[in-house]
Amino acid sequence: MAKTEEKNINLGQGTGRRKTAVARVYLREGNGKITVNGRDVAEYFSDPLCIYQVKQPLAVTDNEGKFDIVITVAGGGQSGQAGACRHGIARALVAENEANRPALHENGFLTRDPRMVERKKYGQRGARRKFQFSKR
């Protein structure tokens, strides 16, 4: 029983956000396995670009294969979720070791991307699109 308790000790935690996606990231001792919502990262994200994006903070800080990462992500689409995971992993790496901050900050992984979909306004067809104007 002590083995399972020992295995779930989090070395670092981070919350990542992008668009409407929110990712909770937990760093644990291990050999580099990344789990997203109970599935392997390659199985969860079908796009190789998203998989690359999730692994970027680990590559920049030379931490590939050092930690097992458990991610719980909700909201948004595939691209937003991948961005949220990257942001969360970067924050968790800084929480684990403050020496990772300069490299992650230099690459822009600690910055929360503020771009979101603009809301639709009343009396309009979309966020910015207006109904066609008729003079007569």
DSSP file with accessible surface (Angstrom, degrees, kcal/mol):
  #  RESIDUE AA STRUCTURE BP1 BP2  ACC     N-H-->O    O-->H-N    N-H-->O    O-->H-N    TCO  KAPPA ALPHA  PHI   PSI    X-CA   Y-CA   Z-CA
    1    1 A M     >        0   0  184      0, 0.0     4,-1.4     0, 0.0     3,-0.3   0.000 360.0 360.0 360.0 -33.8    0.0    0.0    0.0
    2    2 A A  H  >  +     0   0   70      1,-0.2     4,-2.2     2,-0.2     5,-0.2   0.799 360.0  63.7 -66.6 -27.4    2.9    2.3    0.7
    3    3 A K  H  > S+     0   0  181      1,-0.2     4,-1.8     2,-0.2    -1,-0.2   0.916 102.4  46.4 -63.7 -44.1    4.1    1.8   -2.9
    4    4 A T  H  > S+     0   0   85     -3,-0.3     4,-1.1     2,-0.2    -1,-0.2   0.880 112.5  50.3 -68.2 -36.4    1.0    3.4   -4.4
    5    5 A E  H  < S+     0   0  129     -4,-1.4     3,-0.3     1,-0.2    -1,-0.2   0.907 111.4  49.1 -65.4 -40.8    1.1    6.4   -2.1
    6    6 A E  H >< S+     0   0  146     -4,-2.2     3,-1.1     1,-0.2    -2,-0.2   0.854 106.8  56.7 -67.1 -34.6    4.8    6.9   -2.9
    7    7 A K  H 3< S+     0   0  152     -4,-1.8    -1,-0.2     1,-0.2    -2,-0.2   0.812 101.2  56.5 -68.8 -30.4    4.2    6.7   -6.6
    8    8 A N  T 3< S+     0   0   88     -4,-1.1     2,-0.5    -3,-0.3    -1,-0.2   0.161  71.4 128.2 -93.9  19.9    1.6    9.5   -6.7
    9    9 A I    <   -     0   0  103     -3,-1.1     2,-0.5    20,-0.1    20,-0.5  -0.657  54.9-138.3 -77.5 123.2    3.8   12.2   -5.1
   10   10 A N        -     0   0   56     -2,-0.5    18,-0.2     1,-0.2     3,-0.1  -0.737  17.7-170.4 -86.2 126.3    3.7   15.3   -7.3
   11   11 A L  S    S+     0   0   61     16,-3.2     2,-0.3    -2,-0.5    17,-0.2   0.773  76.2   1.2 -81.6 -31.0    7.1   17.0   -7.9
   12   12 A G  E     -A   27   0A   7     15,-1.0    15,-3.0    84,-0.0     2,-0.3  -0.985  62.5-156.8-155.9 150.3    5.4   20.0   -9.5
   13   13 A Q  E     +A   26   0A 119     -2,-0.3     2,-0.3    13,-0.2    13,-0.2  -0.967  14.3 173.8-129.2 147.3    2.0   21.2  -10.4
   14   14 A G  E     -A   25   0A   9     11,-2.1    11,-3.0    -2,-0.3     2,-0.5  -0.992  22.5-146.3-153.2 146.4    0.8   23.7  -13.1
   15   15 A T  E     -A   24   0A  51     -2,-0.3     2,-0.4     9,-0.2     9,-0.2  -0.965  21.0-167.1-113.1 123.2   -2.4   25.0  -14.6
   16   16 A G  E     -A   23   0A   0      7,-2.9     7,-3.0    -2,-0.5     2,-0.4  -0.876   3.6-171.7-111.9 143.4   -2.3   25.9  -18.3
   17   17 A R  E     +A   22   0A 101     -2,-0.4    96,-0.5     5,-0.2     2,-0.3  -0.992  12.8 162.6-134.7 144.1   -4.9   27.8  -20.2
   18   18 A R  E >   -A   21   0A  31      3,-1.9     3,-2.7    -2,-0.4    66,-0.2  -0.897  69.4 -35.9-158.7 128.0   -5.4   28.6  -23.9
   19   19 A K  T 3  S-     0   0   87     94,-0.7    97,-0.1    96,-0.4    57,-0.0  -0.379 126.4 -28.9  53.2-118.1   -8.6   29.9  -25.5
   20   20 A T  T 3  S+     0   0   93     -2,-0.2     2,-0.3    -3,-0.1    -1,-0.3   0.318 115.1 107.2-108.5   9.6  -11.3   28.1  -23.5
   21   21 A A  E <   -A   18   0A   0     -3,-2.7    -3,-1.9    54,-0.1     2,-0.4  -0.676  47.8-167.8 -90.8 141.8   -9.2   25.0  -22.6
   22   22 A V  E     -AB  17  74A  62     52,-2.6    52,-2.1    -2,-0.3     2,-0.4  -0.998   2.7-168.5-129.8 128.7   -7.8   24.4  -19.1
   23   23 A A  E     -AB  16  73A   0     -7,-3.0    -7,-2.9    -2,-0.4     2,-0.5  -0.969  11.0-156.6-121.6 130.8   -5.2   21.8  -18.3
   24   24 A R  E     -AB  15  72A 126     48,-3.0    48,-2.5    -2,-0.4     2,-0.4  -0.934  20.1-164.4-102.3 124.7   -4.1   20.6  -14.9
   25   25 A V  E     -AB  14  71A   1    -11,-3.0   -11,-2.1    -2,-0.5     2,-0.4  -0.927  10.8-170.6-118.8 133.6   -0.6   19.1  -15.0
   26   26 A Y  E     -AB  13  70A  46     44,-2.3    44,-2.3    -2,-0.4     2,-0.5  -0.988  10.9-151.3-124.7 124.2    1.2   17.0  -12.5
   27   27 A L  E     +AB  12  69A   0    -15,-3.0   -16,-3.2    -2,-0.4   -15,-1.0  -0.828  22.9 172.5 -93.2 130.1    4.9   16.1  -12.6
   28   28 A R  E     - B   0  68A  54     40,-2.8    40,-3.1    -2,-0.5   -18,-0.1  -0.936  40.6 -89.8-133.3 157.2    5.9   12.8  -11.1
   29   29 A E  E    S+ B   0  67A 154    -20,-0.5     2,-0.3    -2,-0.3    38,-0.2  -0.412  75.8  99.0 -64.7 139.4    9.1   10.7  -11.0
   30   30 A G  S    S-     0   0   36     36,-1.2    38,-0.1    -2,-0.1    -1,-0.0  -0.953  79.6 -68.2 175.0-153.2    9.3    8.4  -13.9
   31   31 A N  S    S-     0   0  126     -2,-0.3    35,-0.2    36,-0.1    37,-0.1   0.036  83.0 -74.6-124.2  25.1   10.7    7.7  -17.4
   32   32 A G  S    S+     0   0   30      1,-0.3     2,-0.4    32,-0.1    36,-0.2   0.642  72.9 153.4  99.2  16.6    8.9   10.2  -19.6
   33   33 A K        -     0   0  118     32,-0.1    36,-2.7     7,-0.0     2,-0.5  -0.658  27.1-158.5 -82.0 128.2    5.4    8.8  -20.1
   34   34 A I  E     -c   69   0A   9     -2,-0.4     7,-1.7    34,-0.2     2,-0.5  -0.940   7.9-171.1-110.5 121.6    2.8   11.6  -20.8
   35   35 A T  E     -cD  70  40A  28     34,-3.1    36,-3.0    -2,-0.5     2,-0.5  -0.955   4.6-169.0-115.6 126.7   -0.8   10.7  -20.0
   36   36 A V  E >  S-cD  71  39A   0      3,-3.5     3,-1.9    -2,-0.5    36,-0.2  -0.970  76.3 -22.6-117.9 117.3   -3.7   13.0  -21.1
   37   37 A N  T 3  S-     0   0   63     34,-3.0    -1,-0.2    -2,-0.5    35,-0.1   0.876 127.8 -50.4  51.1  41.4   -7.1   12.2  -19.6
   38   38 A G  T 3  S+     0   0   70     33,-0.4     2,-0.3     1,-0.2    -1,-0.3   0.465 123.1  95.8  82.2   0.0   -6.1    8.6  -18.9
   39   39 A R  E <  S-D   36   0A 112     -3,-1.9    -3,-3.5     1,-0.0    -1,-0.2  -0.870  84.2 -92.3-120.8 157.9   -4.7    8.0  -22.5
   40   40 A D  E  >  -D   35   0A  68     -2,-0.3     4,-2.5    -5,-0.2     3,-0.5  -0.317  37.3-118.0 -64.6 149.1   -1.3    8.2  -24.0
   41   41 A V  H  > S+     0   0    4     -7,-1.7     4,-2.5     1,-0.2    -1,-0.1   0.880 114.9  51.3 -59.8 -38.3   -0.4   11.6  -25.5
   42   42 A A  H  4 S+     0   0   54     -8,-0.2    -1,-0.2     1,-0.2     9,-0.1   0.813 113.2  46.0 -69.9 -28.1    0.0   10.1  -29.1
   43   43 A E  H  4 S+     0   0  123     -3,-0.5    -2,-0.2     1,-0.1    -1,-0.2   0.857 114.9  46.3 -79.9 -37.1   -3.4    8.4  -28.7
   44   44 A Y  H  < S+     0   0   46     -4,-2.5     2,-0.7     1,-0.2    -2,-0.2   0.937 113.4  47.7 -73.3 -48.3   -5.2   11.5  -27.4
   45   45 A F     <  -     0   0    1     -4,-2.5    -1,-0.2    -5,-0.2     6,-0.1  -0.857  63.5-173.8 -97.8 115.4   -3.8   14.1  -29.9
   46   46 A S        +     0   0   99     -2,-0.7    -1,-0.2    -3,-0.1    -2,-0.1   0.784  64.8  82.5 -77.9 -26.7   -4.1   12.8  -33.4
   47   47 A D  S >> S-     0   0   65      1,-0.1     4,-1.6     2,-0.0     3,-0.6  -0.671  71.3-148.2 -82.5 125.0   -2.2   15.7  -35.0
   48   48 A P  H 3> S+     0   0   94      0, 0.0     4,-2.4     0, 0.0     5,-0.2   0.814  98.2  61.1 -62.3 -27.6    1.6   15.3  -34.8
   49   49 A L  H 3> S+     0   0  116      1,-0.2     4,-2.3     2,-0.2     5,-0.1   0.891 103.6  49.1 -65.6 -38.0    1.9   19.1  -34.4
   50   50 A C  H <> S+     0   0    5     -3,-0.6     4,-2.1     2,-0.2    -1,-0.2   0.896 110.4  50.3 -67.3 -40.0   -0.1   19.0  -31.2
   51   51 A I  H  X S+     0   0   30     -4,-1.6     4,-1.7     2,-0.2    -2,-0.2   0.927 111.7  48.4 -63.6 -43.7    2.0   16.2  -29.8
   52   52 A Y  H  X S+     0   0  145     -4,-2.4     4,-0.9     1,-0.2    -2,-0.2   0.914 109.9  52.7 -60.7 -42.4    5.2   18.2  -30.7
   53   53 A Q  H >< S+     0   0   32     -4,-2.3     3,-0.5     1,-0.2    -1,-0.2   0.886 107.5  51.0 -63.4 -39.7    3.7   21.3  -29.0
   54   54 A V  H 3< S+     0   0    0     -4,-2.1     4,-0.3     1,-0.2    -1,-0.2   0.885 113.0  45.8 -66.0 -35.9    3.0   19.4  -25.8
   55   55 A K  H 3X S+     0   0   84     -4,-1.7     4,-1.8     1,-0.2     3,-0.5   0.565  86.4  94.6 -86.7  -7.4    6.6   18.1  -25.6
   56   56 A Q  H <X S+     0   0   37     -4,-0.9     4,-2.4    -3,-0.5     5,-0.2   0.892  80.6  51.9 -54.6 -48.8    8.3   21.4  -26.4
   57   57 A P  H  > S+     0   0    0      0, 0.0     4,-1.7     0, 0.0    -1,-0.2   0.878 109.9  51.0 -60.2 -33.3    8.9   22.6  -22.7
   58   58 A L  H  4>S+     0   0   11     -3,-0.5     5,-2.7    -4,-0.3     6,-0.6   0.898 110.7  48.0 -69.0 -39.5   10.5   19.3  -21.9
   59   59 A A  H ><5S+     0   0   42     -4,-1.8     3,-0.8     3,-0.2    -1,-0.2   0.901 110.4  51.4 -67.2 -40.9   12.9   19.5  -25.0
   60   60 A V  H 3<5S+     0   0   45     -4,-2.4    -1,-0.2     1,-0.2    -2,-0.2   0.876 116.6  39.4 -65.5 -36.6   13.9   23.1  -24.2
   61   61 A T  T 3<5S-     0   0   16     -4,-1.7    -1,-0.2    -5,-0.2    -2,-0.2   0.323 109.3-119.3 -97.4   7.4   14.8   22.3  -20.5
   62   62 A D  T < 5S+     0   0  125     -3,-0.8    -3,-0.2    -4,-0.3    -4,-0.1   0.896  75.5 127.2  55.9  43.5   16.4   18.9  -21.3
   63   63 A N    >>< +     0   0   12     -5,-2.7     3,-1.8    -6,-0.2     4,-0.7   0.176  23.4 136.5-112.5  15.4   13.9   17.0  -19.2
   64   64 A E  T 34 S+     0   0  123     -6,-0.6   -32,-0.1     1,-0.3    -9,-0.0  -0.472  78.5  10.7 -66.5 128.4   12.7   14.5  -21.7
   65   65 A G  T 34 S+     0   0   44      2,-0.3    -1,-0.3    -2,-0.2   -32,-0.1   0.495 106.3  93.7  84.4   3.2   12.5   11.1  -20.1
   66   66 A K  T <4 S+     0   0  121     -3,-1.8   -36,-1.2   -35,-0.2     2,-0.3   0.760  83.3  37.0 -96.3 -30.6   13.0   12.4  -16.5
   67   67 A F  E  <  -B   29   0A  18     -4,-0.7     2,-0.5   -38,-0.2    -2,-0.3  -0.928  65.7-134.9-126.1 148.8    9.3   12.8  -15.4
   68   68 A D  E     -B   28   0A  37    -40,-3.1   -40,-2.8    -2,-0.3     2,-0.5  -0.866  30.8-153.5 -91.4 135.2    6.0   11.1  -15.9
   69   69 A I  E     -Bc  27  34A   1    -36,-2.7   -34,-3.1    -2,-0.5     2,-0.5  -0.957  11.6-166.7-118.5 126.9    3.4   13.7  -16.6
   70   70 A V  E     -Bc  26  35A  40    -44,-2.3   -44,-2.3    -2,-0.5     2,-0.4  -0.959  13.2-173.7-112.5 122.6   -0.3   13.3  -15.9
   71   71 A I  E     -Bc  25  36A   2    -36,-3.0   -34,-3.0    -2,-0.5     2,-0.5  -0.958  16.8-168.3-122.0 134.4   -2.6   15.9  -17.5
   72   72 A T  E     +B   24   0A  51    -48,-2.5   -48,-3.0    -2,-0.4     2,-0.4  -0.986  20.8 178.7-116.9 117.4   -6.3   16.5  -17.1
   73   73 A V  E     +B   23   0A   5     -2,-0.5     2,-0.3   -50,-0.2   -50,-0.2  -0.943   6.7 172.8-125.8 142.5   -7.6   18.8  -19.8
   74   74 A A  E     +B   22   0A  64    -52,-2.1   -52,-2.6    -2,-0.4     3,-0.1  -0.992  39.8  26.9-145.5 150.9  -11.1   20.1  -20.5
   75   75 A G  S    S+     0   0   38     -2,-0.3   -54,-0.1   -54,-0.2   -53,-0.1   0.178  83.0  44.5  85.2 158.6  -12.8   22.6  -22.8
   76   76 A G  S    S-     0   0   44    -56,-0.2    -1,-0.2   -55,-0.1     2,-0.1  -0.101  85.7 -65.6  72.2-168.6  -11.8   23.9  -26.2
   77   77 A G     >  -     0   0   46     -3,-0.1     4,-2.5   -56,-0.0     5,-0.2  -0.355  57.7 -78.3-108.9-168.3  -10.6   22.0  -29.2
   78   78 A Q  H  > S+     0   0   75      1,-0.2     4,-2.2     2,-0.2     5,-0.2   0.918 127.0  45.6 -63.2 -46.0   -7.5   20.0  -30.0
   79   79 A S  H  > S+     0   0   58      1,-0.2     4,-2.2     2,-0.2    -1,-0.2   0.918 114.6  47.8 -65.7 -44.0   -5.2   23.0  -30.7
   80   80 A G  H  > S+     0   0    2      1,-0.2     4,-2.2     2,-0.2    -1,-0.2   0.890 111.8  50.5 -64.3 -38.8   -6.4   24.9  -27.6
   81   81 A Q  H  X S+     0   0   22     -4,-2.5     4,-2.4     2,-0.2    -2,-0.2   0.898 109.2  50.9 -67.3 -39.2   -5.9   21.9  -25.4
   82   82 A A  H  X S+     0   0    0     -4,-2.2     4,-2.3    -5,-0.2    -2,-0.2   0.920 111.5  48.4 -63.9 -41.6   -2.4   21.2  -26.7
   83   83 A G  H  X S+     0   0    5     -4,-2.2     4,-2.3     2,-0.2    -2,-0.2   0.887 110.9  50.6 -65.0 -38.4   -1.5   24.9  -26.0
   84   84 A A  H  X S+     0   0    0     -4,-2.2     4,-2.5     2,-0.2   -61,-0.2   0.901 109.8  50.6 -66.4 -39.4   -3.0   24.6  -22.5
   85   85 A C  H  X S+     0   0    0     -4,-2.4     4,-2.7     2,-0.2     5,-0.2   0.920 110.0  49.9 -63.9 -43.1   -1.0   21.4  -21.9
   86   86 A R  H  X S+     0   0   62     -4,-2.3     4,-2.2     1,-0.2    -2,-0.2   0.930 112.3  47.5 -61.7 -44.5    2.2   23.2  -23.0
   87   87 A H  H  X S+     0   0    7     -4,-2.3     4,-2.2     1,-0.2    -2,-0.2   0.915 113.7  47.9 -63.2 -43.0    1.5   26.1  -20.7
   88   88 A G  H  X S+     0   0    0     -4,-2.5     4,-2.4     2,-0.2    -2,-0.2   0.897 110.6  50.2 -66.5 -41.1    0.8   23.8  -17.8
   89   89 A I  H  X S+     0   0    0     -4,-2.7     4,-2.5     2,-0.2    -1,-0.2   0.921 110.2  51.2 -63.7 -42.4    3.9   21.7  -18.3
   90   90 A A  H  X S+     0   0    0     -4,-2.2     4,-1.8    -5,-0.2    -2,-0.2   0.932 111.7  46.7 -61.0 -44.2    6.0   24.8  -18.4
   91   91 A R  H  X S+     0   0   98     -4,-2.2     4,-2.1     1,-0.2    -1,-0.2   0.886 111.9  50.9 -65.6 -38.5    4.5   26.1  -15.2
   92   92 A A  H  X S+     0   0    0     -4,-2.4     4,-2.0     2,-0.2    -1,-0.2   0.886 107.8  52.7 -67.4 -37.6    5.0   22.7  -13.5
   93   93 A L  H  X S+     0   0    0     -4,-2.5     4,-2.5     2,-0.2     7,-0.3   0.878 109.9  48.8 -65.4 -36.3    8.6   22.5  -14.6
   94   94 A V  H  < S+     0   0    9     -4,-1.8    -2,-0.2     2,-0.2    -1,-0.2   0.898 110.0  51.4 -69.3 -38.9    9.2   26.0  -13.0
   95   95 A A  H  < S+     0   0   65     -4,-2.1     3,-0.2     1,-0.2    -2,-0.2   0.867 113.5  45.7 -64.7 -34.3    7.4   24.8   -9.8
   96   96 A E  H  < S+     0   0   68     -4,-2.0     2,-0.3     1,-0.3    -2,-0.2   0.898 134.2   6.3 -74.3 -43.2    9.7   21.8   -9.7
   97   97 A N    ><  -     0   0   74     -4,-2.5     3,-1.9    -5,-0.2    -1,-0.3  -0.897  57.9-155.8-147.9 115.2   13.0   23.7  -10.4
   98   98 A E  G >  S+     0   0  116     -2,-0.3     3,-1.5     1,-0.3    -1,-0.1   0.710  90.2  75.1 -64.7 -18.7   13.2   27.5  -10.6
   99   99 A A  G 3  S+     0   0   72      1,-0.3     4,-0.4     2,-0.1    -1,-0.3   0.686  85.7  64.7 -68.4 -16.0   16.3   27.1  -12.9
  100  100 A N  G <> S+     0   0   17     -3,-1.9     4,-2.0    -7,-0.3    -1,-0.3   0.667  80.3  85.6 -77.8 -16.8   14.0   26.2  -15.8
  101  101 A R  H <> S+     0   0  113     -3,-1.5     4,-3.0    -4,-0.2     5,-0.3   0.897  82.9  51.7 -57.0 -49.7   12.4   29.6  -15.8
  102  102 A P  H  > S+     0   0   86      0, 0.0     4,-2.4     0, 0.0    -1,-0.2   0.926 112.8  44.9 -58.5 -44.0   14.8   31.5  -18.1
  103  103 A A  H  > S+     0   0   35     -4,-0.4     4,-1.3     2,-0.2    -2,-0.2   0.911 117.1  44.8 -66.0 -41.6   14.7   29.0  -20.9
  104  104 A L  H  <>S+     0   0    0     -4,-2.0     5,-2.3     1,-0.2     6,-0.5   0.900 114.4  48.6 -70.1 -39.6   10.9   28.6  -20.8
  105  105 A H  H ><5S+     0   0  117     -4,-3.0     3,-1.1    -5,-0.2    -2,-0.2   0.894 107.3  56.0 -67.7 -38.6   10.4   32.3  -20.6
  106  106 A E  H 3<5S+     0   0  165     -4,-2.4    -1,-0.2    -5,-0.3    -2,-0.2   0.850 109.9  45.7 -62.0 -35.5   12.7   33.0  -23.5
  107  107 A N  T 3<5S-     0   0   83     -4,-1.3    -1,-0.3    -5,-0.2    -2,-0.2   0.438 115.4-116.4 -87.8  -2.9   10.7   30.6  -25.7
  108  108 A G  T < 5S+     0   0   31     -3,-1.1     3,-0.4    -4,-0.3    -3,-0.2   0.707  75.4 129.0  79.9  21.5    7.4   32.2  -24.5
  109  109 A F      < +     0   0   10     -5,-2.3   -19,-0.2     1,-0.2   -18,-0.2   0.657  69.1  54.9 -84.5 -14.8    6.0   29.0  -22.9
  110  110 A L  S    S+     0   0   30     -6,-0.5     2,-0.5    -9,-0.1    -1,-0.2   0.536  87.6  95.6 -92.4  -7.1    5.1   30.8  -19.6
  111  111 A T  S    S-     0   0   88     -3,-0.4     2,-0.5    -6,-0.1   -24,-0.0  -0.725  75.6-131.3 -87.2 128.7    3.0   33.5  -21.3
  112  112 A R        -     0   0   80     -2,-0.5   -94,-0.1     1,-0.1    -2,-0.1  -0.668  21.1-126.4 -79.4 123.8   -0.7   32.8  -21.4
  113  113 A D        -     0   0   39    -96,-0.5   -94,-0.7    -2,-0.5    -1,-0.1  -0.603  22.6-165.2 -72.9 113.3   -2.0   33.3  -24.9
  114  114 A P        +     0   0   98      0, 0.0     2,-0.2     0, 0.0    -1,-0.2   0.548  45.7 120.1 -82.7  -5.0   -4.9   35.8  -24.4
  115  115 A R        +     0   0  162      3,-0.0   -96,-0.4     1,-0.0     2,-0.3  -0.427  35.0 160.9 -68.6 125.3   -6.5   35.3  -27.8
  116  116 A M        -     0   0  105     -2,-0.2     2,-0.2   -98,-0.1   -97,-0.0  -0.920  47.7 -83.1-135.8 164.8  -10.1   34.1  -27.5
  117  117 A V        -     0   0  138     -2,-0.3     2,-0.2     1,-0.1     0, 0.0  -0.484  49.2-120.1 -70.1 131.4  -13.2   34.1  -29.8
  118  118 A E        -     0   0   79     -2,-0.2     9,-0.1     1,-0.1    10,-0.1  -0.495  31.9-108.8 -72.5 142.9  -15.0   37.4  -29.6
  119  119 A R        -     0   0  163     -2,-0.2     2,-0.3     1,-0.1    -1,-0.1  -0.353  30.0-106.8 -73.7 154.6  -18.6   37.1  -28.4
  120  120 A K        -     0   0  114     -2,-0.1     2,-0.3     5,-0.1     7,-0.2  -0.622  34.2-140.8 -79.1 133.6  -21.5   37.7  -30.7
  121  121 A K    >   -     0   0   50      5,-1.0     3,-1.1    -2,-0.3     5,-0.0  -0.704  21.9-102.4 -96.1 152.4  -23.3   41.0  -30.2
  122  122 A Y  T 3  S+     0   0  197     -2,-0.3     3,-0.1     1,-0.2    -1,-0.1  -0.339 105.9  29.7 -69.3 149.7  -27.1   41.4  -30.3
  123  123 A G  T 3  S+     0   0   64      1,-0.3     8,-0.4     2,-0.0     2,-0.3   0.594 107.3  93.4  77.0   9.6  -28.5   43.0  -33.5
  124  124 A Q  S <  S-     0   0   38     -3,-1.1    -1,-0.3     6,-0.1     6,-0.2  -0.888  77.9-127.8-129.9 164.3  -25.6   41.5  -35.5
  125  125 A R  S    S-     0   0  139      4,-1.4     2,-0.2    -2,-0.3     5,-0.2   0.770  88.6 -17.7 -81.4 -27.5  -25.0   38.4  -37.6
  126  126 A G  S    S-     0   0   18      3,-1.6    -5,-1.0    -7,-0.1     5,-0.1  -0.712  97.0 -57.2-151.8-155.7  -21.8   37.5  -35.8
  127  127 A A  S    S-     0   0   30     -7,-0.2    -8,-0.1    -2,-0.2    -6,-0.1   0.923 132.0  -5.1 -66.6 -42.1  -19.1   39.0  -33.6
  128  128 A R  S    S+     0   0  180    -10,-0.1     2,-0.2     2,-0.1    -1,-0.1   0.566 107.9 105.0-124.8 -20.5  -18.3   41.7  -36.1
  129  129 A R        -     0   0  132     -5,-0.1    -3,-1.6     1,-0.0    -4,-1.4  -0.474  55.1-156.2 -69.3 131.1  -20.4   40.9  -39.1
  130  130 A K        -     0   0  117     -6,-0.2    -6,-0.1    -2,-0.2     2,-0.1  -0.664  24.7 -96.3-102.0 162.4  -23.4   43.1  -39.6
  131  131 A F        -     0   0  124     -8,-0.4    -1,-0.1    -2,-0.2     2,-0.1  -0.450  57.9 -84.4 -70.5 152.3  -26.7   42.5  -41.4
  132  132 A Q        -     0   0  179     -2,-0.1     2,-0.4     1,-0.1    -1,-0.1  -0.363  45.4-125.3 -63.6 132.1  -26.8   43.9  -44.9
  133  133 A F        -     0   0  173     -3,-0.1     2,-0.5    -2,-0.1    -1,-0.1  -0.634  22.3-163.6 -81.8 132.3  -27.7   47.5  -45.0
  134  134 A S        -     0   0   88     -2,-0.4    -1,-0.0     1,-0.1    -2,-0.0  -0.968  11.2-166.3-119.1 121.9  -30.7   48.4  -47.3
  135  135 A K              0   0  165     -2,-0.5    -1,-0.1     1,-0.1    -2,-0.0   0.873 360.0 360.0 -72.9 -37.2  -31.1   52.1  -48.2
  136  136 A R              0   0  239      0, 0.0    -1,-0.1     0, 0.0     0, 0.0  -0.929 360.0 360.0-122.9 360.0  -34.7   51.5  -49.5
